[in-house]
């Protein structure tokens, strides 16, 4: 993902995703929950993870793409650098997982197993 517009386009192509307010910004949301968010950090966006352990795994296995600041410590979210083309499919997978995690039970049944 090269920039915020590309992240938004990918996220909004997922079912049930609409642009909505989240922390004083308009971001892709699912059931009123932010799916991805702009970051105050240049060249990165925020991505929620299912657990803190998942976040640490992403940072440990690909620190060039996934990282955090003290602001995100002890919180299940990771920063993702724009332009990490070699990790593009992995980034998309974790956006899909964040999407699935925000679905309601009936929606999960409709869309199947977690990616």
N, CA, C and O atoms as a GROMACS GRO file, in nm:
protein
  460
    1UNK      N    1   0.085  -0.117   0.000
    1UNK     CA    2   0.000   0.000   0.000
    1UNK      C    3   0.090   0.125   0.000
    1UNK      O    4   0.174   0.145   0.089
    2UNK      N    5   0.070   0.206  -0.102
    2UNK     CA    6   0.160   0.321  -0.118
    2UNK      C    7   0.120   0.444  -0.038
    2UNK      O    8   0.206   0.525  -0.003
    3UNK      N    9  -0.010   0.458  -0.008
    3UNK     CA   10  -0.054   0.578   0.064
    3UNK      C   11  -0.191   0.553   0.127
    3UNK      O   12  -0.251   0.447   0.110
    4UNK      N   13  -0.238   0.654   0.200
    4UNK     CA   14  -0.366   0.643   0.270
    4UNK      C   15  -0.480   0.616   0.172
    4UNK      O   16  -0.569   0.536   0.202
    5UNK      N   17  -0.481   0.681   0.057
    5UNK     CA   18  -0.588   0.660  -0.040
    5UNK      C   19  -0.596   0.514  -0.085
    5UNK      O   20  -0.706   0.461  -0.103
    6UNK      N   21  -0.483   0.450  -0.104
    6UNK     CA   22  -0.482   0.310  -0.145
    6UNK      C   23  -0.533   0.220  -0.033
    6UNK      O   24  -0.604   0.122  -0.058
    7UNK      N   25  -0.498   0.252   0.091
    7UNK     CA   26  -0.548   0.176   0.207
    7UNK      C   27  -0.700   0.189   0.214
    7UNK      O   28  -0.770   0.089   0.232
    8UNK      N   29  -0.750   0.311   0.202
    8UNK     CA   30  -0.894   0.335   0.208
    8UNK      C   31  -0.966   0.261   0.095
    8UNK      O   32  -1.070   0.199   0.118
    9UNK      N   33  -0.912   0.267  -0.026
    9UNK     CA   34  -0.976   0.198  -0.139
    9UNK      C   35  -0.984   0.048  -0.115
    9UNK      O   36  -1.087  -0.013  -0.142
   10UNK      N   37  -0.877  -0.011  -0.064
   10UNK     CA   38  -0.879  -0.155  -0.037
   10UNK      C   39  -0.981  -0.187   0.072
   10UNK      O   40  -1.062  -0.278   0.057
   11UNK      N   41  -0.976  -0.113   0.183
   11UNK     CA   42  -1.066  -0.140   0.296
   11UNK      C   43  -1.212  -0.121   0.256
   11UNK      O   44  -1.297  -0.201   0.294
   12UNK      N   45  -1.241  -0.017   0.180
   12UNK     CA   46  -1.380   0.011   0.142
   12UNK      C   47  -1.434  -0.088   0.040
   12UNK      O   48  -1.555  -0.093   0.017
   13UNK      N   49  -1.347  -0.166  -0.021
   13UNK     CA   50  -1.393  -0.270  -0.114
   13UNK      C   51  -1.443  -0.394  -0.040
   13UNK      O   52  -1.505  -0.482  -0.100
   14UNK      N   53  -1.415  -0.403   0.089
   14UNK     CA   54  -1.462  -0.516   0.169
   14UNK      C   55  -1.610  -0.498   0.203
   14UNK      O   56  -1.655  -0.385   0.221
   15UNK      N   57  -1.686  -0.607   0.212
   15UNK     CA   58  -1.829  -0.596   0.243
   15UNK      C   59  -1.854  -0.529   0.378
   15UNK      O   60  -1.776  -0.545   0.472
   16UNK      N   61  -1.961  -0.454   0.385
   16UNK     CA   62  -2.009  -0.390   0.508
   16UNK      C   63  -1.926  -0.269   0.551
   16UNK      O   64  -1.956  -0.208   0.654
   17UNK      N   65  -1.823  -0.233   0.476
   17UNK     CA   66  -1.734  -0.122   0.515
   17UNK      C   67  -1.789   0.009   0.459
   17UNK      O   68  -1.823   0.019   0.342
   18UNK      N   69  -1.796   0.109   0.546
   18UNK     CA   70  -1.837   0.244   0.507
   18UNK      C   71  -1.741   0.343   0.572
   18UNK      O   72  -1.678   0.312   0.673
   19UNK      N   73  -1.732   0.460   0.514
   19UNK     CA   74  -1.652   0.565   0.577
   19UNK      C   75  -1.734   0.622   0.692
   19UNK      O   76  -1.853   0.652   0.678
   20UNK      N   77  -1.670   0.637   0.805
   20UNK     CA   78  -1.738   0.689   0.922
   20UNK      C   79  -1.642   0.761   1.014
   20UNK      O   80  -1.520   0.747   1.001
   21UNK      N   81  -1.696   0.839   1.108
   21UNK     CA   82  -1.609   0.914   1.199
   21UNK      C   83  -1.542   0.822   1.301
   21UNK      O   84  -1.603   0.729   1.354
   22UNK      N   85  -1.416   0.851   1.325
   22UNK     CA   86  -1.339   0.775   1.424
   22UNK      C   87  -1.225   0.864   1.470
   22UNK      O   88  -1.139   0.902   1.390
   23UNK      N   89  -1.223   0.897   1.598
   23UNK     CA   90  -1.120   0.987   1.653
   23UNK      C   91  -1.104   1.113   1.567
   23UNK      O   92  -0.993   1.146   1.525
   24UNK      N   93  -1.213   1.181   1.542
   24UNK     CA   94  -1.217   1.308   1.469
   24UNK      C   95  -1.165   1.300   1.326
   24UNK      O   96  -1.116   1.399   1.272
   25UNK      N   97  -1.176   1.186   1.265
   25UNK     CA   98  -1.134   1.168   1.127
   25UNK      C   99  -1.236   1.076   1.059
   25UNK      O  100  -1.308   1.003   1.127
   26UNK      N  101  -1.240   1.079   0.929
   26UNK     CA  102  -1.324   0.987   0.854
   26UNK      C  103  -1.236   0.871   0.808
   26UNK      O  104  -1.137   0.891   0.737
   27UNK      N  105  -1.274   0.750   0.849
   27UNK     CA  106  -1.195   0.631   0.817
   27UNK      C  107  -1.290   0.518   0.777
   27UNK      O  108  -1.410   0.526   0.804
   28UNK      N  109  -1.238   0.413   0.713
   28UNK     CA  110  -1.321   0.296   0.687
   28UNK      C  111  -1.363   0.232   0.820
   28UNK      O  112  -1.280   0.207   0.908
   29UNK      N  113  -1.493   0.206   0.833
   29UNK     CA  114  -1.545   0.145   0.956
   29UNK      C  115  -1.632   0.025   0.921
   29UNK      O  116  -1.684   0.012   0.810
   30UNK      N  117  -1.646  -0.062   1.020
   30UNK     CA  118  -1.735  -0.178   1.011
   30UNK      C  119  -1.816  -0.179   1.139
   30UNK      O  120  -1.760  -0.185   1.248
   31UNK      N  121  -1.947  -0.173   1.126
   31UNK     CA  122  -2.034  -0.172   1.244
   31UNK      C  123  -1.994  -0.062   1.343
   31UNK      O  124  -1.999  -0.082   1.464
   32UNK      N  125  -1.954   0.053   1.290
   32UNK     CA  126  -1.917   0.167   1.374
   32UNK      C  127  -1.779   0.159   1.436
   32UNK      O  128  -1.742   0.247   1.514
   33UNK      N  129  -1.703   0.057   1.404
   33UNK     CA  130  -1.568   0.040   1.460
   33UNK      C  131  -1.464   0.068   1.352
   33UNK      O  132  -1.477   0.021   1.240
   34UNK      N  133  -1.362   0.145   1.388
   34UNK     CA  134  -1.257   0.177   1.293
   34UNK      C  135  -1.185   0.053   1.244
   34UNK      O  136  -1.150  -0.035   1.322
   35UNK      N  137  -1.164   0.046   1.114
   35UNK     CA  138  -1.095  -0.068   1.054
   35UNK      C  139  -0.946  -0.038   1.036
   35UNK      O  140  -0.862  -0.122   1.068
   36UNK      N  141  -0.915   0.078   0.988
   36UNK     CA  142  -0.778   0.129   0.977
   36UNK      C  143  -0.786   0.277   1.010
   36UNK      O  144  -0.893   0.337   1.002
   37UNK      N  145  -0.675   0.337   1.046
   37UNK     CA  146  -0.677   0.478   1.080
   37UNK      C  147  -0.551   0.550   1.036
   37UNK      O  148  -0.444   0.492   1.025
   38UNK      N  149  -0.568   0.679   1.012
   38UNK     CA  150  -0.451   0.761   0.983
   38UNK      C  151  -0.363   0.766   1.106
   38UNK      O  152  -0.411   0.754   1.219
   39UNK      N  153  -0.236   0.783   1.083
   39UNK     CA  154  -0.142   0.794   1.194
   39UNK      C  155  -0.081   0.933   1.197
   39UNK      O  156  -0.066   0.997   1.093
   40UNK      N  157  -0.047   0.978   1.315
   40UNK     CA  158   0.029   1.103   1.327
   40UNK      C  159   0.173   1.082   1.280
   40UNK      O  160   0.245   1.178   1.252
   41UNK      N  161   0.212   0.957   1.272
   41UNK     CA  162   0.348   0.925   1.227
   41UNK      C  163   0.352   0.934   1.074
   41UNK      O  164   0.267   0.878   1.006
   42UNK      N  165   0.451   1.005   1.021
   42UNK     CA  166   0.457   1.017   0.875
   42UNK      C  167   0.479   0.881   0.809
   42UNK      O  168   0.549   0.794   0.861
   43UNK      N  169   0.418   0.865   0.694
   43UNK     CA  170   0.438   0.746   0.611
   43UNK      C  171   0.387   0.617   0.673
   43UNK      O  172   0.438   0.509   0.641
   44UNK      N  173   0.288   0.623   0.761
   44UNK     CA  174   0.233   0.503   0.824
   44UNK      C  175   0.084   0.520   0.849
   44UNK      O  176   0.033   0.632   0.855
   45UNK      N  177   0.014   0.407   0.863
   45UNK     CA  178  -0.125   0.408   0.907
   45UNK      C  179  -0.140   0.308   1.021
   45UNK      O  180  -0.057   0.220   1.039
   46UNK      N  181  -0.248   0.324   1.099
   46UNK     CA  182  -0.274   0.236   1.212
   46UNK      C  183  -0.363   0.120   1.172
   46UNK      O  184  -0.458   0.136   1.096
   47UNK      N  185  -0.331   0.004   1.227
   47UNK     CA  186  -0.407  -0.118   1.199
   47UNK      C  187  -0.429  -0.194   1.329
   47UNK      O  188  -0.332  -0.233   1.394
   48UNK      N  189  -0.555  -0.214   1.370
   48UNK     CA  190  -0.578  -0.293   1.490
   48UNK      C  191  -0.542  -0.440   1.468
   48UNK      O  192  -0.558  -0.493   1.358
   49UNK      N  193  -0.492  -0.503   1.572
   49UNK     CA  194  -0.463  -0.646   1.568
   49UNK      C  195  -0.558  -0.716   1.665
   49UNK      O  196  -0.618  -0.652   1.751
   50UNK      N  197  -0.570  -0.846   1.650
   50UNK     CA  198  -0.664  -0.918   1.737
   50UNK      C  199  -0.611  -0.929   1.880
   50UNK      O  200  -0.690  -0.933   1.975
   51UNK      N  201  -0.480  -0.934   1.896
   51UNK     CA  202  -0.419  -0.942   2.029
   51UNK      C  203  -0.287  -0.866   2.029
   51UNK      O  204  -0.231  -0.835   1.924
   52UNK      N  205  -0.239  -0.837   2.147
   52UNK     CA  206  -0.106  -0.776   2.159
   52UNK      C  207   0.001  -0.874   2.111
   52UNK      O  208   0.102  -0.833   2.053
   53UNK      N  209  -0.022  -1.002   2.134
   53UNK     CA  210   0.074  -1.103   2.088
   53UNK      C  211   0.084  -1.103   1.935
   53UNK      O  212   0.193  -1.117   1.880
   54UNK      N  213  -0.029  -1.087   1.868
   54UNK     CA  214  -0.027  -1.080   1.723
   54UNK      C  215   0.053  -0.958   1.677
   54UNK      O  216   0.132  -0.966   1.583
   55UNK      N  217   0.032  -0.846   1.744
   55UNK     CA  218   0.108  -0.725   1.712
   55UNK      C  219   0.257  -0.750   1.726
   55UNK      O  220   0.334  -0.716   1.636
   56UNK      N  221   0.300  -0.810   1.837
   56UNK     CA  222   0.443  -0.836   1.859
   56UNK      C  223   0.498  -0.931   1.753
   56UNK      O  224   0.612  -0.914   1.709
   57UNK      N  225   0.420  -1.029   1.714
   57UNK     CA  226   0.464  -1.122   1.610
   57UNK      C  227   0.488  -1.048   1.478
   57UNK      O  228   0.587  -1.073   1.410
   58UNK      N  229   0.397  -0.957   1.442
   58UNK     CA  230   0.414  -0.881   1.319
   58UNK      C  231   0.540  -0.795   1.324
   58UNK      O  232   0.616  -0.790   1.227
   59UNK      N  233   0.561  -0.728   1.435
   59UNK     CA  234   0.679  -0.642   1.449
   59UNK      C  235   0.807  -0.725   1.445
   59UNK      O  236   0.905  -0.686   1.382
   60UNK      N  237   0.806  -0.839   1.513
   60UNK     CA  238   0.927  -0.924   1.518
   60UNK      C  239   0.958  -0.986   1.382
   60UNK      O  240   1.076  -1.000   1.347
   61UNK      N  241   0.856  -1.023   1.306
   61UNK     CA  242   0.882  -1.093   1.180
   61UNK      C  243   0.901  -0.998   1.062
   61UNK      O  244   0.957  -1.039   0.960
   62UNK      N  245   0.857  -0.874   1.073
   62UNK     CA  246   0.875  -0.778   0.963
   62UNK      C  247   0.881  -0.635   1.016
   62UNK      O  248   0.788  -0.558   0.995
   63UNK      N  249   0.990  -0.599   1.086
   63UNK     CA  250   1.000  -0.466   1.145
   63UNK      C  251   1.012  -0.353   1.042
   63UNK      O  252   0.993  -0.237   1.076
   64UNK      N  253   1.043  -0.386   0.917
   64UNK     CA  254   1.048  -0.283   0.813
   64UNK      C  255   0.907  -0.236   0.775
   64UNK      O  256   0.890  -0.124   0.727
   65UNK      N  257   0.809  -0.322   0.796
   65UNK     CA  258   0.670  -0.290   0.762
   65UNK      C  259   0.588  -0.253   0.884
   65UNK      O  260   0.518  -0.152   0.884
   66UNK      N  261   0.597  -0.334   0.989
   66UNK     CA  262   0.514  -0.318   1.109
   66UNK      C  263   0.599  -0.263   1.223
   66UNK      O  264   0.711  -0.310   1.246
   67UNK      N  265   0.547  -0.164   1.292
   67UNK     CA  266   0.623  -0.103   1.401
   67UNK      C  267   0.527  -0.035   1.498
   67UNK      O  268   0.406  -0.032   1.474
   68UNK      N  269   0.581   0.021   1.606
   68UNK     CA  270   0.497   0.094   1.701
   68UNK      C  271   0.577   0.206   1.766
   68UNK      O  272   0.700   0.209   1.759
   69UNK      N  273   0.505   0.297   1.826
   69UNK     CA  274   0.563   0.404   1.907
   69UNK      C  275   0.515   0.379   2.050
   69UNK      O  276   0.428   0.295   2.071
   70UNK      N  277   0.568   0.451   2.147
   70UNK     CA  278   0.519   0.434   2.285
   70UNK      C  279   0.368   0.456   2.297
   70UNK      O  280   0.304   0.399   2.385
   71UNK      N  281   0.311   0.538   2.210
   71UNK     CA  282   0.167   0.562   2.212
   71UNK      C  283   0.087   0.433   2.193
   71UNK      O  284  -0.022   0.419   2.248
   72UNK      N  285   0.141   0.339   2.116
   72UNK     CA  286   0.071   0.213   2.087
   72UNK      C  287   0.112   0.098   2.179
   72UNK      O  288   0.057  -0.011   2.169
   73UNK      N  289   0.208   0.122   2.267
   73UNK     CA  290   0.251   0.015   2.357
   73UNK      C  291   0.132  -0.033   2.440
   73UNK      O  292   0.048   0.046   2.481
   74UNK      N  293   0.127  -0.162   2.465
   74UNK     CA  294   0.020  -0.224   2.544
   74UNK      C  295  -0.119  -0.204   2.484
   74UNK      O  296  -0.218  -0.206   2.556
   75UNK      N  297  -0.126  -0.185   2.354
   75UNK     CA  298  -0.253  -0.170   2.286
   75UNK      C  299  -0.250  -0.259   2.162
   75UNK      O  300  -0.149  -0.262   2.092
   76UNK      N  301  -0.358  -0.332   2.133
   76UNK     CA  302  -0.357  -0.423   2.018
   76UNK      C  303  -0.374  -0.350   1.884
   76UNK      O  304  -0.477  -0.362   1.817
   77UNK      N  305  -0.273  -0.274   1.849
   77UNK     CA  306  -0.270  -0.204   1.720
   77UNK      C  307  -0.125  -0.184   1.681
   77UNK      O  308  -0.037  -0.174   1.766
   78UNK      N  309  -0.102  -0.179   1.552
   78UNK     CA  310   0.033  -0.167   1.499
   78UNK      C  311   0.035  -0.058   1.393
   78UNK      O  312  -0.066  -0.034   1.327
   79UNK      N  313   0.148   0.006   1.376
   79UNK     CA  314   0.166   0.099   1.265
   79UNK      C  315   0.219   0.022   1.145
   79UNK      O  316   0.300  -0.070   1.159
   80UNK      N  317   0.173   0.060   1.027
   80UNK     CA  318   0.214  -0.006   0.903
   80UNK      C  319   0.273   0.101   0.812
   80UNK      O  320   0.208   0.201   0.783
   81UNK      N  321   0.395   0.078   0.767
   81UNK     CA  322   0.460   0.174   0.678
   81UNK      C  323   0.403   0.164   0.536
   81UNK      O  324   0.383   0.055   0.484
   82UNK      N  325   0.379   0.280   0.476
   82UNK     CA  326   0.339   0.284   0.336
   82UNK      C  327   0.457   0.242   0.250
   82UNK      O  328   0.573   0.263   0.286
   83UNK      N  329   0.426   0.183   0.136
   83UNK     CA  330   0.529   0.153   0.038
   83UNK      C  331   0.605   0.025   0.059
   83UNK      O  332   0.704   0.000  -0.011
   84UNK      N  333   0.564  -0.056   0.153
   84UNK     CA  334   0.630  -0.185   0.176
   84UNK      C  335   0.574  -0.286   0.076
   84UNK      O  336   0.501  -0.378   0.114
   85UNK      N  337   0.607  -0.267  -0.051
   85UNK     CA  338   0.548  -0.348  -0.158
   85UNK      C  339   0.567  -0.497  -0.140
   85UNK      O  340   0.478  -0.576  -0.173
   86UNK      N  341   0.682  -0.537  -0.087
   86UNK     CA  342   0.708  -0.680  -0.069
   86UNK      C  343   0.613  -0.741   0.035
   86UNK      O  344   0.595  -0.862   0.037
   87UNK      N  345   0.555  -0.658   0.119
   87UNK     CA  346   0.464  -0.708   0.223
   87UNK      C  347   0.318  -0.676   0.191
   87UNK      O  348   0.232  -0.695   0.277
   88UNK      N  349   0.289  -0.630   0.071
   88UNK     CA  350   0.155  -0.584   0.036
   88UNK      C  351   0.048  -0.689   0.063
   88UNK      O  352  -0.056  -0.657   0.121
   89UNK      N  353   0.070  -0.813   0.022
   89UNK     CA  354  -0.030  -0.917   0.043
   89UNK      C  355  -0.049  -0.946   0.192
   89UNK      O  356  -0.161  -0.973   0.236
   90UNK      N  357   0.058  -0.941   0.268
   90UNK     CA  358   0.047  -0.964   0.412
   90UNK      C  359  -0.030  -0.851   0.479
   90UNK      O  360  -0.113  -0.876   0.566
   91UNK      N  361  -0.005  -0.728   0.438
   91UNK     CA  362  -0.079  -0.614   0.492
   91UNK      C  363  -0.227  -0.629   0.459
   91UNK      O  364  -0.312  -0.608   0.546
   92UNK      N  365  -0.259  -0.665   0.337
   92UNK     CA  366  -0.399  -0.685   0.298
   92UNK      C  367  -0.464  -0.796   0.380
   92UNK      O  368  -0.580  -0.784   0.420
   93UNK      N  369  -0.391  -0.903   0.407
   93UNK     CA  370  -0.444  -1.012   0.490
   93UNK      C  371  -0.482  -0.960   0.628
   93UNK      O  372  -0.589  -0.993   0.679
   94UNK      N  373  -0.396  -0.879   0.689
   94UNK     CA  374  -0.426  -0.831   0.824
   94UNK      C  375  -0.534  -0.724   0.824
   94UNK      O  376  -0.604  -0.708   0.925
   95UNK      N  377  -0.552  -0.652   0.715
   95UNK     CA  378  -0.668  -0.563   0.704
   95UNK      C  379  -0.794  -0.648   0.696
   95UNK      O  380  -0.895  -0.617   0.760
   96UNK      N  381  -0.790  -0.756   0.617
   96UNK     CA  382  -0.906  -0.846   0.609
   96UNK      C  383  -0.936  -0.908   0.745
   96UNK      O  384  -1.053  -0.920   0.782
   97UNK      N  385  -0.835  -0.946   0.820
   97UNK     CA  386  -0.858  -1.003   0.954
   97UNK      C  387  -0.920  -0.900   1.047
   97UNK      O  388  -1.011  -0.932   1.124
   98UNK      N  389  -0.871  -0.776   1.042
   98UNK     CA  390  -0.930  -0.671   1.126
   98UNK      C  391  -1.076  -0.650   1.087
   98UNK      O  392  -1.161  -0.628   1.173
   99UNK      N  393  -1.104  -0.655   0.956
   99UNK     CA  394  -1.242  -0.644   0.909
   99UNK      C  395  -1.327  -0.756   0.968
   99UNK      O  396  -1.433  -0.730   1.025
  100UNK      N  397  -1.282  -0.880   0.956
  100UNK     CA  398  -1.358  -0.995   1.006
  100UNK      C  399  -1.379  -0.986   1.156
  100UNK      O  400  -1.487  -1.019   1.206
  101UNK      N  401  -1.277  -0.942   1.229
  101UNK     CA  402  -1.288  -0.930   1.375
  101UNK      C  403  -1.395  -0.831   1.417
  101UNK      O  404  -1.448  -0.841   1.528
  102UNK      N  405  -1.430  -0.736   1.330
  102UNK     CA  406  -1.530  -0.634   1.364
  102UNK      C  407  -1.671  -0.671   1.316
  102UNK      O  408  -1.766  -0.598   1.343
  103UNK      N  409  -1.684  -0.783   1.248
  103UNK     CA  410  -1.816  -0.827   1.203
  103UNK      C  411  -1.898  -0.883   1.318
  103UNK      O  412  -1.844  -0.933   1.417
  104UNK      N  413  -2.029  -0.872   1.305
  104UNK     CA  414  -2.120  -0.936   1.400
  104UNK      C  415  -2.129  -1.084   1.366
  104UNK      O  416  -2.089  -1.127   1.258
  105UNK      N  417  -2.183  -1.161   1.460
  105UNK     CA  418  -2.189  -1.306   1.442
  105UNK      C  419  -2.259  -1.346   1.312
  105UNK      O  420  -2.208  -1.431   1.239
  106UNK      N  421  -2.372  -1.286   1.283
  106UNK     CA  422  -2.444  -1.320   1.159
  106UNK      C  423  -2.362  -1.285   1.035
  106UNK      O  424  -2.364  -1.358   0.936
  107UNK      N  425  -2.290  -1.174   1.042
  107UNK     CA  426  -2.205  -1.136   0.929
  107UNK      C  427  -2.091  -1.236   0.912
  107UNK      O  428  -2.056  -1.273   0.800
  108UNK      N  429  -2.033  -1.278   1.022
  108UNK     CA  430  -1.924  -1.376   1.015
  108UNK      C  431  -1.973  -1.506   0.951
  108UNK      O  432  -1.903  -1.567   0.870
  109UNK      N  433  -2.093  -1.547   0.987
  109UNK     CA  434  -2.149  -1.668   0.927
  109UNK      C  435  -2.169  -1.650   0.777
  109UNK      O  436  -2.147  -1.743   0.699
  110UNK      N  437  -2.212  -1.531   0.738
  110UNK     CA  438  -2.235  -1.503   0.596
  110UNK      C  439  -2.104  -1.501   0.516
  110UNK      O  440  -2.101  -1.546   0.401
  111UNK      N  441  -1.997  -1.449   0.575
  111UNK     CA  442  -1.871  -1.433   0.502
  111UNK      C  443  -1.770  -1.544   0.528
  111UNK      O  444  -1.663  -1.546   0.467
  112UNK      N  445  -1.802  -1.635   0.617
  112UNK     CA  446  -1.716  -1.752   0.637
  112UNK      C  447  -1.605  -1.731   0.738
  112UNK      O  448  -1.605  -1.637   0.817
  113UNK      N  449  -1.511  -1.823   0.733
  113UNK     CA  450  -1.401  -1.827   0.830
  113UNK      C  451  -1.314  -1.701   0.825
  113UNK      O  452  -1.308  -1.631   0.724
  114UNK      N  453  -1.248  -1.676   0.936
  114UNK     CA  454  -1.155  -1.564   0.944
  114UNK      C  455  -1.040  -1.585   0.845
  114UNK      O  456  -0.982  -1.693   0.838
  115UNK      N  457  -1.009  -1.481   0.770
  115UNK     CA  458  -0.897  -1.494   0.674
  115UNK      C  459  -0.765  -1.526   0.744
  115UNK      O  460  -0.662  -1.540   0.678
   0.00000   0.00000   0.00000
